[in-house]
């Protein structure tokens, strides 16, 4: 499976989960912790796969380190 196809299926799951997340937030409904965690994991996976595809191993490891320590991006 190519990187684009692999990321594509995760992207679909991410988009669906993010859409549900936004809908809950818009209606002032508490976001379940496992939903937020799942969204974070999917987002991280997509970022790492794309960084690896574009830049190779070294920058991917740096990006993964930032993500793991919360400095790579802010929660949705």
VOBA-1610 file (N, C-alpha, C; in pm, whole numbers, padded with zeros to 5 digits, always signed):
BEGIN
Unk+00085-00118+00000Unk+00000+00000+00000Unk+00089+00124+00000Unk+00057+00221-00084Unk+00137+00343-00091Unk+00111+00430+00032Unk+00202+00523+00055Unk+00188+00615+00168Unk+00059+00695+00154Unk+00029+00740+00032Unk-00092+00821+00010Unk-00218+00740+00041Unk-00222+00616-00003Unk-00340+00532+00024Unk-00351+00501+00172Unk-00237+00474+00235Unk-00235+00443+00378Unk-00285+00561+00460Unk-00233+00679+00431Unk-00274+00799+00503Unk-00420+00832+00470Unk-00463+00802+00348Unk-00599+00832+00306Unk-00705+00769+00392Unk-00687+00641+00428Unk-00788+00575+00511Unk-00789+00634+00652Unk-00674+00669+00703Unk-00668+00733+00834Unk-00724+00874+00826Unk-00702+00940+00713Unk-00755+01075+00693Unk-00908+01073+00696Unk-00967+00974+00633Unk-01113+00961+00633Unk-01166+00944+00775Unk-01101+00857+00851Unk-01141+00836+00991Unk-01124+00965+01071Unk-01012+01034+01050Unk-00985+01160+01120Unk-01092+01263+01086Unk-01124+01276+00957Unk-01223+01376+00915Unk-01360+01350+00976Unk-01399+01223+00979Unk-01528+01187+01037Unk-01530+01217+01188Unk-01426+01177+01257Unk-01417+01200+01401Unk-01411+01349+01432Unk-01335+01424+01351Unk-01324+01568+01372Unk-01457+01637+01348Unk-01530+01591+01248Unk-01663+01648+01221Unk-01757+01625+01340Unk-01754+01505+01395Unk-01837+01475+01513Unk-01793+01560+01631Unk-01663+01576+01649Unk-01606+01657+01757Unk-01656+01802+01746Unk-01649+01857+01625Unk-01694+01995+01604Unk-01843+02011+01632Unk-01920+01912+01591Unk-02065+01917+01613Unk-02098+01916+01763Unk-02030+01831+01836Unk-02052+01827+01982Unk-02014+01960+02046Unk-01898+02012+02004Unk-01851+02138+02060Unk-01947+02253+02028Unk-01997+02256+01904Unk-02090+02360+01861Unk-02218+02357+01944Unk-02262+02238+01984Unk-02384+02223+02062Unk-02360+02219+02213Unk-02240+02260+02253Unk-02201+02265+02395Unk-02223+02132+02466Unk-02188+02023+02397Unk-02196+01890+02456Unk-02054+01847+02493Unk-02041+01795+02614Unk-01909+01754+02662Unk-01847+01650+02569Unk-01721+01674+02532Unk-01647+01582+02444Unk-01592+01468+02529Unk-01626+01344+02497Unk-01571+01231+02573Unk-01419+01225+02559Unk-01351+01193+02667Unk-01205+01190+02667Unk-01151+01090+02564Unk-01216+00975+02551Unk-01165+00877+02454Unk-01182+00927+02311Unk-01281+01009+02284Unk-01298+01067+02151Unk-01186+01166+02122Unk-01157+01252+02218Unk-01049+01349+02202Unk-00915+01278+02186Unk-00892+01172+02265Unk-00768+01097+02256Unk-00755+01028+02120Unk-00863+00970+02072Unk-00861+00904+01941Unk-00830+01003+01830Unk-00889+01121+01839Unk-00863+01224+01739Unk-00717+01268+01743Unk-00662+01282+01861Unk-00522+01319+01876Unk-00430+01213+01817Unk-00459+01087+01843Unk-00377+00978+01790Unk-00384+00975+01637Unk-00503+00985+01581Unk-00516+00987+01435Unk-00442+01105+01374Unk-00457+01221+01435Unk-00390+01342+01385Unk-00238+01323+01388Unk-00187+01270+01498Unk-00044+01247+01512Unk+00007+01148+01407Unk-00068+01041+01386Unk-00027+00939+01289Unk-00018+01000+01149Unk-00118+01079+01112Unk-00117+01140+00979Unk+00001+01235+00965Unk+00026+01316+01066Unk+00140+01409+01061Unk+00272+01335+01044Unk+00293+01230+01121Unk+00418+01156+01115Unk+00435+01090+00979Unk+00330+01029+00925Unk+00339+00965+00794Unk+00373+01067+00685Unk+00311+01183+00690Unk+00336+01285+00588Unk+00478+01341+00603Unk+00520+01370+00724Unk+00656+01422+00747Unk+00758+01320+00698Unk+00737+01193+00728Unk+00830+01089+00684Unk+00835+01083+00531Unk+00722+01089+00468Unk+00715+01081+00321Unk+00788+01199+00258Unk+00775+01318+00315Unk+00836+01438+00257Unk+00983+01454+00295Unk+01019+01421+00420Unk+01150+01460+00470Unk+01240+01346+00517Unk+01189+01226+00527Unk+01272+01115+00570Unk+01276+01097+00720Unk+01365+01011+00760Unk+01367+00958+00896Unk+01402+01061+01004Unk+01506+01142+00983Unk+01553+01233+01089Unk+01448+01337+01126Unk+01390+01404+01027Unk+01290+01505+01059Unk+01163+01442+01116Unk+01135+01318+01074Unk+01019+01249+01130Unk+01038+01224+01278Unk+01159+01182+01317Unk+01183+01154+01458Unk+01176+01282+01540Unk+01222+01392+01486Unk+01212+01521+01556Unk+01065+01561+01569Unk+00989+01546+01459Unk+00847+01580+01462Unk+00771+01493+01560Unk+00802+01364+01563Unk+00736+01273+01656Unk+00768+01311+01800Unk+00892+01351+01826Unk+00930+01396+01960Unk+00849+01518+02003Unk+00830+01612+01910Unk+00750+01731+01941Unk+00606+01693+01971Unk+00552+01603+01889Unk+00413+01561+01909Unk+00397+01491+02043Unk+00489+01401+02075Unk+00479+01325+02199Unk+00488+01415+02322Unk+00560+01526+02310Unk+00576+01616+02424Unk+00479+01734+02420Unk+00385+01727+02327Unk+00280+01829+02322Unk+00320+01960+02256Unk+00439+01966+02198Unk+00483+02091+02136Unk+00458+02097+01988Unk+00410+01988+01928Unk+00394+01983+01783Unk+00269+02055+01736Unk+00166+02054+01815Unk+00042+02121+01778Unk-00047+02130+01901Unk-00146+02211+01890Unk-00242+02225+02000Unk-00362+02136+01973Unk-00428+02092+02079Unk-00549+02011+02061Unk-00655+02090+01989Unk-00743+02018+01919Unk-00849+02081+01839Unk-00942+02164+01925
//
